[in-house]
Amino acid sequence: MSITVQRSFEDKGDKGAPGKLYLVATPIGNLEDMTYRAVRTLQECDIIAAEDTRQTRKLLTHFNISPKMLFSYHEHNKEASGPELIRYIIEGKNLALVSDAGLPAISDPGADLVKLAVAQEIPVIPIPGANAGLSALIASGLPTDRFTFLGFLPREKKEREHILTSVQSAQGTLILYESPHRVIKTLEHIGTVLGDRQVVLARELTKRYEEMLRGSVQECLNWLEEHPPLGEYCVIVQGITAEEEQQQLDEWWKQLSIEEHVAHYEQTEGISRKDAMKKAASDRGVSKRDIYNALLE
């Protein structure tokens, strides 16, 4: 792949030049979170592509925006609509992409449209604004210096557990999205795979009934038994500490039998069996004779 350079606001002065793709953030609940720049961009663009045109029309009406063209673009029509929208941009039209709430291309098909635009060397310009995951993170009280965004976990139990297992050793805070009818099941899986960690359940962010539930996984499950889940949730999960990560690294051998442990050192470090037994004994905090006797059994 050859390198490309995007200069978002460079005016080529060419009438035949392609337009631009603007990724416009919309409020996640409170309409006052709409930025001046977002309103102006939606007013000026030739086309607005929306996940749900009915929802977007309400937003546009509130800000007195009359779009020249409102186009439907969502998960179920992206294969057909994506190339058509790119064709409009290549023809010189500026397009604004919005999702129902928050930043487009985060857990929605906007990412696919961006990929198509980048392939055609179309400038992709972010118009920042509200985001549910980051809003929940900064208010959670959990570490913010490092984090992993997981979006919505898969519905299949096996796939869900696979993803959770893959971040079991992550030091960074975890950010998930979840629906009210699945949040209890997701918390149960978090408890099973990651343990009874500290979590924050944030719902109705920026709205009148905004709520942050902070506690351990089990404490939150107990709460939800008496207070049935309502609204979409951001689930913020504590990562492991540096000390816990080091402990996991130090105890990598715990899943190995003594024979496998000794064989590991023989194969990876090319040392004698005697020296491999000595290293295995050191890892396990036992004598070399204990290792020797165990191998004879």
Salt bridges, closest charged atoms under 4 A:
GLU44 OE1 - ARG40 NH1 3.24
ASP46 OD1 - LYS68 NZ 3.54
ASP52 OD1 - ARG54 NE 3.33
GLU75 OE2 - LYS78 NZ 2.99
GLU91 OE2 - ARG87 NH1 3.15
ASP112 OD2 - LYS78 NZ 3.00
GLU161 OE2 - HIS189 NE2 3.82
GLU178 OE1 - ARG182 NE 3.89
GLU211 OE1 - ARG203 NE 3.08
GLU251 OE1 - LYS254 NZ 3.38
GLU259 OE1 - ARG273 NH2 3.12
GLU266 OE1 - ARG273 NH1 2.98
GLU269 OE1 - LYS279 NZ 3.57
ASP283 OD2 - HIS261 NE2 2.85
